[in-house]
Amino acid sequence: MVVDDEVLVSIRDREGREVAVLARIWTGKILRDHLEMAGHLAAVVGTVRDPQHVEPDAMPERERLYRQGAGPSRWLLVVVSFEQQPGRVITAVANRKDPKLWKP
């Protein structure tokens, strides 16, 4: 049984902000919607700590963090919400396309 707010991992992002990966989001959303992410929690943690590219999300107080060559595809996209403290990973997905604002 997974406790609703069980923290799987607590991370400091590139700006020193605390970010949590909650069990209910990892198993109840990310793995349910993106089964290819199974076995890639360490890549998510690495992307939050040291992204190669950062873009604002369409929603306020959220960021899109990208890391190339991490996870099961060309890019790993991790969306973090800072609408609460600590921040939370709210999704992680493999992506073949370059981020919209990416300049190699």
N, CA, C and O atoms as CSV, one atom per row, in Angstrom:
chain,resi,resn,atom,element,x,y,z
A,1,MET,N,N,0.840,-1.194,0.000
A,1,MET,CA,C,0.000,0.000,0.000
A,1,MET,C,C,0.879,1.250,0.000
A,1,MET,O,O,1.870,1.317,0.728
A,2,VAL,N,N,0.520,2.227,-0.807
A,2,VAL,CA,C,1.284,3.465,-0.917
A,2,VAL,C,C,0.572,4.546,-0.121
A,2,VAL,O,O,-0.619,4.793,-0.305
A,3,VAL,N,N,1.322,5.183,0.765
A,3,VAL,CA,C,0.782,6.306,1.520
A,3,VAL,C,C,0.735,7.512,0.583
A,3,VAL,O,O,1.671,7.734,-0.184
A,4,ASP,N,N,-0.362,8.301,0.639
A,4,ASP,CA,C,-0.573,9.405,-0.304
A,4,ASP,C,C,0.610,10.345,-0.464
A,4,ASP,O,O,0.958,10.700,-1.590
A,5,ASP,N,N,1.231,10.752,0.621
A,5,ASP,CA,C,2.307,11.728,0.517
A,5,ASP,C,C,3.678,11.133,0.811
A,5,ASP,O,O,4.600,11.852,1.195
A,6,GLU,N,N,3.816,9.812,0.630
A,6,GLU,CA,C,5.117,9.174,0.825
A,6,GLU,C,C,6.097,9.747,-0.191
A,6,GLU,O,O,5.825,9.752,-1.392
A,7,VAL,N,N,7.235,10.229,0.294
A,7,VAL,CA,C,8.260,10.800,-0.563
A,7,VAL,C,C,9.224,9.691,-0.969
A,7,VAL,O,O,9.890,9.098,-0.120
A,8,LEU,N,N,9.297,9.414,-2.264
A,8,LEU,CA,C,10.254,8.424,-2.762
A,8,LEU,C,C,11.658,8.986,-2.772
A,8,LEU,O,O,12.615,8.315,-2.386
A,9,VAL,N,N,11.772,10.246,-3.225
A,9,VAL,CA,C,13.064,10.905,-3.339
A,9,VAL,C,C,12.882,12.388,-3.061
A,9,VAL,O,O,11.903,12.994,-3.495
A,10,SER,N,N,13.828,12.967,-2.336
A,10,SER,CA,C,13.876,14.413,-2.137
A,10,SER,C,C,15.164,14.905,-2.792
A,10,SER,O,O,16.242,14.360,-2.551
A,11,ILE,N,N,15.044,15.934,-3.617
A,11,ILE,CA,C,16.139,16.408,-4.457
A,11,ILE,C,C,16.301,17.914,-4.267
A,11,ILE,O,O,15.326,18.606,-3.974
A,12,ARG,N,N,17.498,18.421,-4.428
A,12,ARG,CA,C,17.731,19.869,-4.546
A,12,ARG,C,C,17.947,20.171,-6.022
A,12,ARG,O,O,18.780,19.548,-6.679
A,13,ASP,N,N,17.188,21.134,-6.537
A,13,ASP,CA,C,17.341,21.488,-7.951
A,13,ASP,C,C,18.528,22.412,-8.145
A,13,ASP,O,O,19.248,22.702,-7.190
A,14,ARG,N,N,18.740,22.873,-9.353
A,14,ARG,CA,C,19.899,23.707,-9.695
A,14,ARG,C,C,19.932,25.017,-8.930
A,14,ARG,O,O,20.990,25.637,-8.823
A,15,GLU,N,N,18.790,25.457,-8.392
A,15,GLU,CA,C,18.715,26.690,-7.611
A,15,GLU,C,C,18.662,26.421,-6.104
A,15,GLU,O,O,18.477,27.346,-5.313
A,16,GLY,N,N,18.824,25.166,-5.713
A,16,GLY,CA,C,18.828,24.802,-4.301
A,16,GLY,C,C,17.450,24.582,-3.702
A,16,GLY,O,O,17.328,24.389,-2.492
A,17,ARG,N,N,16.410,24.607,-4.526
A,17,ARG,CA,C,15.049,24.391,-4.033
A,17,ARG,C,C,14.796,22.895,-3.842
A,17,ARG,O,O,15.257,22.070,-4.630
A,18,GLU,N,N,14.060,22.562,-2.788
A,18,GLU,CA,C,13.721,21.172,-2.546
A,18,GLU,C,C,12.595,20.744,-3.481
A,18,GLU,O,O,11.608,21.458,-3.657
A,19,VAL,N,N,12.760,19.569,-4.074
A,19,VAL,CA,C,11.770,18.983,-4.974
A,19,VAL,C,C,11.564,17.534,-4.551
A,19,VAL,O,O,12.529,16.796,-4.355
A,20,ALA,N,N,10.314,17.132,-4.412
A,20,ALA,CA,C,9.992,15.771,-3.998
A,20,ALA,C,C,9.371,14.989,-5.144
A,20,ALA,O,O,8.643,15.532,-5.975
A,21,VAL,N,N,9.679,13.700,-5.166
A,21,VAL,CA,C,8.968,12.765,-6.025
A,21,VAL,C,C,8.079,11.961,-5.090
A,21,VAL,O,O,8.568,11.157,-4.297
A,22,LEU,N,N,6.764,12.182,-5.184
A,22,LEU,CA,C,5.812,11.484,-4.321
A,22,LEU,C,C,5.444,10.134,-4.930
A,22,LEU,O,O,5.302,10.002,-6.146
A,23,ALA,N,N,5.291,9.135,-4.060
A,23,ALA,CA,C,4.947,7.785,-4.512
A,23,ALA,C,C,3.637,7.777,-5.289
A,23,ALA,O,O,3.522,7.086,-6.302
A,24,ARG,N,N,2.655,8.534,-4.827
A,24,ARG,CA,C,1.347,8.517,-5.498
A,24,ARG,C,C,1.415,9.122,-6.896
A,24,ARG,O,O,0.653,8.723,-7.777
A,25,ILE,N,N,2.307,10.067,-7.109
A,25,ILE,CA,C,2.460,10.647,-8.441
A,25,ILE,C,C,3.290,9.724,-9.323
A,25,ILE,O,O,2.967,9.528,-10.494
A,26,TRP,N,N,4.358,9.154,-8.768
A,26,TRP,CA,C,5.215,8.259,-9.549
A,26,TRP,C,C,4.441,7.031,-10.015
A,26,TRP,O,O,4.449,6.700,-11.201
A,27,THR,N,N,3.771,6.357,-9.079
A,27,THR,CA,C,3.074,5.114,-9.447
A,27,THR,C,C,1.670,5.370,-9.986
A,27,THR,O,O,1.218,4.672,-10.894
A,28,GLY,N,N,0.978,6.366,-9.433
A,28,GLY,CA,C,-0.410,6.596,-9.802
A,28,GLY,C,C,-0.617,7.446,-11.027
A,28,GLY,O,O,-1.716,7.465,-11.582
A,29,LYS,N,N,0.411,8.156,-11.467
A,29,LYS,CA,C,0.267,9.000,-12.654
A,29,LYS,C,C,1.347,8.705,-13.683
A,29,LYS,O,O,1.052,8.307,-14.810
A,30,ILE,N,N,2.608,8.905,-13.285
A,30,ILE,CA,C,3.699,8.785,-14.256
A,30,ILE,C,C,3.775,7.370,-14.825
A,30,ILE,O,O,3.745,7.198,-16.044
A,31,LEU,N,N,3.873,6.356,-13.966
A,31,LEU,CA,C,3.994,4.990,-14.478
A,31,LEU,C,C,2.700,4.498,-15.101
A,31,LEU,O,O,2.735,3.683,-16.022
A,32,ARG,N,N,1.571,4.969,-14.624
A,32,ARG,CA,C,0.289,4.586,-15.224
A,32,ARG,C,C,0.163,5.140,-16.644
A,32,ARG,O,O,-0.271,4.435,-17.555
A,33,ASP,N,N,0.543,6.401,-16.823
A,33,ASP,CA,C,0.393,7.055,-18.129
A,33,ASP,C,C,1.592,6.849,-19.056
A,33,ASP,O,O,1.460,6.931,-20.277
A,34,HIS,N,N,2.763,6.580,-18.468
A,34,HIS,CA,C,4.010,6.486,-19.247
A,34,HIS,C,C,4.815,5.288,-18.761
A,34,HIS,O,O,5.859,5.451,-18.130
A,35,LEU,N,N,4.338,4.106,-19.050
A,35,LEU,CA,C,4.966,2.876,-18.570
A,35,LEU,C,C,6.438,2.786,-18.961
A,35,LEU,O,O,7.223,2.130,-18.276
A,36,GLU,N,N,6.812,3.437,-20.050
A,36,GLU,CA,C,8.215,3.423,-20.478
A,36,GLU,C,C,9.150,4.049,-19.446
A,36,GLU,O,O,10.365,3.868,-19.530
A,37,MET,N,N,8.606,4.783,-18.473
A,37,MET,CA,C,9.427,5.426,-17.441
A,37,MET,C,C,9.825,4.465,-16.314
A,37,MET,O,O,10.659,4.811,-15.478
A,38,ALA,N,N,9.238,3.269,-16.285
A,38,ALA,CA,C,9.600,2.284,-15.258
A,38,ALA,C,C,11.109,2.032,-15.328
A,38,ALA,O,O,11.650,1.791,-16.407
A,39,GLY,N,N,11.769,2.087,-14.201
A,39,GLY,CA,C,13.210,1.880,-14.151
A,39,GLY,C,C,14.030,3.130,-14.426
A,39,GLY,O,O,15.255,3.052,-14.516
A,40,HIS,N,N,13.375,4.286,-14.562
A,40,HIS,CA,C,14.096,5.515,-14.900
A,40,HIS,C,C,13.960,6.612,-13.835
A,40,HIS,O,O,14.119,7.794,-14.141
A,41,LEU,N,N,13.672,6.229,-12.604
A,41,LEU,CA,C,13.571,7.218,-11.524
A,41,LEU,C,C,14.894,7.960,-11.335
A,41,LEU,O,O,14.890,9.169,-11.101
A,42,ALA,N,N,16.014,7.264,-11.432
A,42,ALA,CA,C,17.324,7.923,-11.279
A,42,ALA,C,C,17.542,8.970,-12.369
A,42,ALA,O,O,18.152,10.007,-12.110
A,43,ALA,N,N,17.056,8.716,-13.576
A,43,ALA,CA,C,17.178,9.699,-14.656
A,43,ALA,C,C,16.325,10.931,-14.370
A,43,ALA,O,O,16.722,12.051,-14.692
A,44,VAL,N,N,15.160,10.729,-13.769
A,44,VAL,CA,C,14.307,11.859,-13.370
A,44,VAL,C,C,15.029,12.704,-12.322
A,44,VAL,O,O,15.057,13.931,-12.415
A,45,VAL,N,N,15.607,12.043,-11.333
A,45,VAL,CA,C,16.357,12.749,-10.282
A,45,VAL,C,C,17.505,13.546,-10.905
A,45,VAL,O,O,17.705,14.711,-10.562
A,46,GLY,N,N,18.254,12.932,-11.808
A,46,GLY,CA,C,19.362,13.625,-12.468
A,46,GLY,C,C,18.913,14.817,-13.286
A,46,GLY,O,O,19.613,15.827,-13.355
A,47,THR,N,N,17.748,14.705,-13.907
A,47,THR,CA,C,17.212,15.802,-14.707
A,47,THR,C,C,16.813,16.972,-13.814
A,47,THR,O,O,17.039,18.126,-14.177
A,48,VAL,N,N,16.226,16.695,-12.659
A,48,VAL,CA,C,15.856,17.770,-11.731
A,48,VAL,C,C,17.119,18.445,-11.193
A,48,VAL,O,O,17.170,19.671,-11.100
A,49,ARG,N,N,18.129,17.665,-10.842
A,49,ARG,CA,C,19.373,18.234,-10.290
A,49,ARG,C,C,20.145,19.052,-11.309
A,49,ARG,O,O,20.674,20.117,-10.993
A,50,ASP,N,N,20.205,18.546,-12.533
A,50,ASP,CA,C,21.096,19.153,-13.528
A,50,ASP,C,C,20.494,19.057,-14.929
A,50,ASP,O,O,20.966,18.274,-15.752
A,51,PRO,N,N,19.456,19.849,-15.204
A,51,PRO,CA,C,18.852,19.799,-16.540
A,51,PRO,C,C,19.765,20.432,-17.579
A,51,PRO,O,O,20.564,21.314,-17.264
A,52,GLN,N,N,19.641,19.978,-18.810
A,52,GLN,CA,C,20.377,20.604,-19.912
A,52,GLN,C,C,19.634,21.795,-20.470
A,52,GLN,O,O,20.230,22.689,-21.071
A,53,HIS,N,N,18.331,21.803,-20.268
A,53,HIS,CA,C,17.502,22.867,-20.830
A,53,HIS,C,C,16.299,23.069,-19.913
A,53,HIS,O,O,15.728,22.105,-19.402
A,54,VAL,N,N,15.922,24.325,-19.709
A,54,VAL,CA,C,14.776,24.665,-18.853
A,54,VAL,C,C,13.873,25.618,-19.625
A,54,VAL,O,O,14.337,26.572,-20.249
A,55,GLU,N,N,12.568,25.336,-19.569
A,55,GLU,CA,C,11.571,26.221,-20.175
A,55,GLU,C,C,10.447,26.428,-19.176
A,55,GLU,O,O,10.169,25.546,-18.362
A,56,PRO,N,N,9.796,27.586,-19.228
A,56,PRO,CA,C,8.601,27.742,-18.394
A,56,PRO,C,C,7.493,26.840,-18.921
A,56,PRO,O,O,7.428,26.558,-20.117
A,57,ASP,N,N,6.645,26.400,-18.044
A,57,ASP,CA,C,5.479,25.612,-18.427
A,57,ASP,C,C,4.338,26.571,-18.754
A,57,ASP,O,O,4.406,27.754,-18.420
A,58,ALA,N,N,3.309,26.076,-19.394
A,58,ALA,CA,C,2.132,26.900,-19.681
A,58,ALA,C,C,1.422,27.314,-18.390
A,58,ALA,O,O,0.773,28.359,-18.347
A,59,MET,N,N,1.540,26.508,-17.354
A,59,MET,CA,C,0.936,26.815,-16.055
A,59,MET,C,C,1.927,27.623,-15.221
A,59,MET,O,O,3.120,27.318,-15.219
A,60,PRO,N,N,1.450,28.651,-14.508
A,60,PRO,CA,C,2.356,29.426,-13.659
A,60,PRO,C,C,2.947,28.558,-12.548
A,60,PRO,O,O,2.339,27.577,-12.118
A,61,GLU,N,N,4.120,28.928,-12.101
A,61,GLU,CA,C,4.826,28.254,-11.003
A,61,GLU,C,C,5.224,26.830,-11.347
A,61,GLU,O,O,5.393,25.996,-10.456
A,62,ARG,N,N,5.376,26.544,-12.647
A,62,ARG,CA,C,5.846,25.239,-13.101
A,62,ARG,C,C,6.984,25.428,-14.081
A,62,ARG,O,O,7.045,26.423,-14.803
A,63,GLU,N,N,7.883,24.458,-14.098
A,63,GLU,CA,C,9.005,24.471,-15.030
A,63,GLU,C,C,9.078,23.145,-15.768
A,63,GLU,O,O,8.710,22.094,-15.244
A,64,ARG,N,N,9.565,23.227,-17.003
A,64,ARG,CA,C,9.829,22.040,-17.817
A,64,ARG,C,C,11.346,21.870,-17.852
A,64,ARG,O,O,12.071,22.743,-18.328
A,65,LEU,N,N,11.806,20.745,-17.347
A,65,LEU,CA,C,13.234,20.444,-17.286
A,65,LEU,C,C,13.536,19.325,-18.278
A,65,LEU,O,O,12.821,18.324,-18.323
A,66,TYR,N,N,14.581,19.492,-19.066
A,66,TYR,CA,C,14.927,18.525,-20.099
A,66,TYR,C,C,16.359,18.036,-19.921
A,66,TYR,O,O,17.241,18.789,-19.510
A,67,ARG,N,N,16.571,16.769,-20.235
A,67,ARG,CA,C,17.914,16.195,-20.244
A,67,ARG,C,C,18.005,15.256,-21.439
A,67,ARG,O,O,17.194,14.343,-21.596
A,68,GLN,N,N,19.001,15.498,-22.269
A,68,GLN,CA,C,19.189,14.679,-23.456
A,68,GLN,C,C,19.941,13.407,-23.100
A,68,GLN,O,O,20.889,13.441,-22.315
A,69,GLY,N,N,19.519,12.279,-23.680
A,69,GLY,CA,C,20.208,11.013,-23.458
A,69,GLY,C,C,19.899,10.371,-22.118
A,69,GLY,O,O,20.560,9.405,-21.736
A,70,ALA,N,N,18.919,10.875,-21.400
A,70,ALA,CA,C,18.511,10.297,-20.115
A,70,ALA,C,C,17.148,9.645,-20.308
A,70,ALA,O,O,16.313,10.164,-21.049
A,71,GLY,N,N,16.923,8.545,-19.666
A,71,GLY,CA,C,15.625,7.896,-19.794
A,71,GLY,C,C,15.521,7.057,-21.049
A,71,GLY,O,O,16.531,6.750,-21.681
A,72,PRO,N,N,14.309,6.686,-21.412
A,72,PRO,CA,C,14.105,5.713,-22.484
A,72,PRO,C,C,14.040,6.272,-23.900
A,72,PRO,O,O,13.744,5.523,-24.830
A,73,SER,N,N,14.305,7.559,-24.096
A,73,SER,CA,C,14.244,8.133,-25.437
A,73,SER,C,C,15.314,9.211,-25.579
A,73,SER,O,O,16.198,9.332,-24.731
A,74,ARG,N,N,15.231,9.980,-26.640
A,74,ARG,CA,C,16.236,11.016,-26.920
A,74,ARG,C,C,16.307,12.080,-25.823
A,74,ARG,O,O,17.395,12.463,-25.395
A,75,TRP,N,N,15.157,12.548,-25.375
A,75,TRP,CA,C,15.065,13.545,-24.308
A,75,TRP,C,C,14.189,13.013,-23.182
A,75,TRP,O,O,13.265,12.233,-23.411
A,76,LEU,N,N,14.490,13.444,-21.971
A,76,LEU,CA,C,13.606,13.210,-20.837
A,76,LEU,C,C,13.051,14.561,-20.425
A,76,LEU,O,O,13.809,15.500,-20.184
A,77,LEU,N,N,11.741,14.660,-20.345
A,77,LEU,CA,C,11.055,15.879,-19.903
A,77,LEU,C,C,10.478,15.622,-18.522
A,77,LEU,O,O,9.731,14.666,-18.317
A,78,VAL,N,N,10.833,16.485,-17.577
A,78,VAL,CA,C,10.293,16.412,-16.217
A,78,VAL,C,C,9.640,17.753,-15.913
A,78,VAL,O,O,10.277,18.799,-16.043
A,79,VAL,N,N,8.376,17.729,-15.512
A,79,VAL,CA,C,7.671,18.952,-15.139
A,79,VAL,C,C,7.615,19.016,-13.616
A,79,VAL,O,O,7.181,18.076,-12.949
A,80,VAL,N,N,8.069,20.160,-13.082
A,80,VAL,CA,C,8.086,20.378,-11.637
A,80,VAL,C,C,7.153,21.536,-11.306
A,80,VAL,O,O,7.173,22.578,-11.960
A,81,SER,N,N,6.342,21.332,-10.284
A,81,SER,CA,C,5.426,22.368,-9.802
A,81,SER,C,C,5.979,22.954,-8.512
A,81,SER,O,O,6.345,22.223,-7.591
A,82,PHE,N,N,6.037,24.280,-8.456
A,82,PHE,CA,C,6.433,24.984,-7.235
A,82,PHE,C,C,5.230,25.697,-6.628
A,82,PHE,O,O,5.380,26.697,-5.926
A,83,GLU,N,N,4.044,25.177,-6.904
A,83,GLU,CA,C,2.808,25.734,-6.347
A,83,GLU,C,C,2.685,25.411,-4.859
A,83,GLU,O,O,1.835,25.978,-4.173
A,84,GLN,N,N,3.507,24.528,-4.368
A,84,GLN,CA,C,3.542,24.136,-2.961
A,84,GLN,C,C,5.006,23.916,-2.585
A,84,GLN,O,O,5.876,23.854,-3.453
A,85,GLN,N,N,5.264,23.801,-1.306
A,85,GLN,CA,C,6.615,23.537,-0.824
A,85,GLN,C,C,6.626,22.235,-0.057
A,85,GLN,O,O,5.771,22.034,0.806
A,86,PRO,N,N,7.559,21.345,-0.336
A,86,PRO,CA,C,8.547,21.455,-1.407
A,86,PRO,C,C,7.898,21.339,-2.778
A,86,PRO,O,O,6.741,20.939,-2.903
A,87,GLY,N,N,8.668,21.695,-3.807
A,87,GLY,CA,C,8.192,21.506,-5.170
A,87,GLY,C,C,7.953,20.025,-5.417
A,87,GLY,O,O,8.448,19.178,-4.673
A,88,ARG,N,N,7.198,19.715,-6.455
A,88,ARG,CA,C,6.876,18.317,-6.764
A,88,ARG,C,C,7.068,18.029,-8.241
A,88,ARG,O,O,6.720,18.835,-9.104
A,89,VAL,N,N,7.630,16.864,-8.508
A,89,VAL,CA,C,7.623,16.352,-9.870
A,89,VAL,C,C,6.183,15.957,-10.150
A,89,VAL,O,O,5.610,15.150,-9.419
A,90,ILE,N,N,5.592,16.517,-11.200
A,90,ILE,CA,C,4.198,16.182,-11.491
A,90,ILE,C,C,4.054,15.293,-12.718
A,90,ILE,O,O,3.021,14.647,-12.897
A,91,THR,N,N,5.081,15.251,-13.567
A,91,THR,CA,C,5.099,14.273,-14.649
A,91,THR,C,C,6.514,14.117,-15.168
A,91,THR,O,O,7.365,14.984,-14.968
A,92,ALA,N,N,6.748,13.019,-15.827
A,92,ALA,CA,C,8.017,12.741,-16.502
A,92,ALA,C,C,7.678,11.891,-17.716
A,92,ALA,O,O,6.920,10.925,-17.623
A,93,VAL,N,N,8.245,12.261,-18.846
A,93,VAL,CA,C,7.892,11.579,-20.088
A,93,VAL,C,C,9.092,11.561,-21.034
A,93,VAL,O,O,9.877,12.508,-21.087
A,94,ALA,N,N,9.213,10.469,-21.771
A,94,ALA,CA,C,10.235,10.361,-22.804
A,94,ALA,C,C,9.775,11.142,-24.024
A,94,ALA,O,O,8.587,11.160,-24.344
A,95,ASN,N,N,10.718,11.791,-24.708
A,95,ASN,CA,C,10.359,12.618,-25.855
A,95,ASN,C,C,11.453,12.507,-26.918
A,95,ASN,O,O,12.638,12.622,-26.604
A,96,ARG,N,N,11.063,12.285,-28.164
A,96,ARG,CA,C,12.028,12.213,-29.263
A,96,ARG,C,C,12.358,13.582,-29.836
A,96,ARG,O,O,13.447,13.785,-30.375
A,97,LYS,N,N,11.432,14.516,-29.725
A,97,LYS,CA,C,11.609,15.837,-30.330
A,97,LYS,C,C,12.405,16.761,-29.411
A,97,LYS,O,O,12.358,16.641,-28.187
A,98,ASP,N,N,13.137,17.683,-30.035
A,98,ASP,CA,C,13.830,18.708,-29.269
A,98,ASP,C,C,12.825,19.613,-28.564
A,98,ASP,O,O,11.721,19.818,-29.068
A,99,PRO,N,N,13.194,20.159,-27.399
A,99,PRO,CA,C,12.312,21.142,-26.742
A,99,PRO,C,C,12.069,22.328,-27.672
A,99,PRO,O,O,12.913,22.647,-28.510
A,100,LYS,N,N,10.922,22.976,-27.526
A,100,LYS,CA,C,10.537,24.074,-28.423
A,100,LYS,C,C,11.570,25.190,-28.475
A,100,LYS,O,O,11.872,25.698,-29.555
A,101,LEU,N,N,12.117,25.580,-27.329
A,101,LEU,CA,C,13.051,26.704,-27.283
A,101,LEU,C,C,14.514,26.266,-27.301
A,101,LEU,O,O,15.394,27.086,-27.038
A,102,TRP,N,N,14.796,25.014,-27.601
A,102,TRP,CA,C,16.154,24.473,-27.579
A,102,TRP,C,C,17.007,25.067,-28.687
A,102,TRP,O,O,16.612,25.090,-29.853
A,103,LYS,N,N,18.172,25.544,-28.305
A,103,LYS,CA,C,19.170,26.039,-29.260
A,103,LYS,C,C,20.446,25.231,-29.037
A,103,LYS,O,O,21.143,25.453,-28.047
A,104,PRO,N,N,20.769,24.298,-29.937
A,104,PRO,CA,C,21.969,23.464,-29.756
A,104,PRO,C,C,23.251,24.271,-29.772
A,104,PRO,O,O,24.337,23.708,-29.632
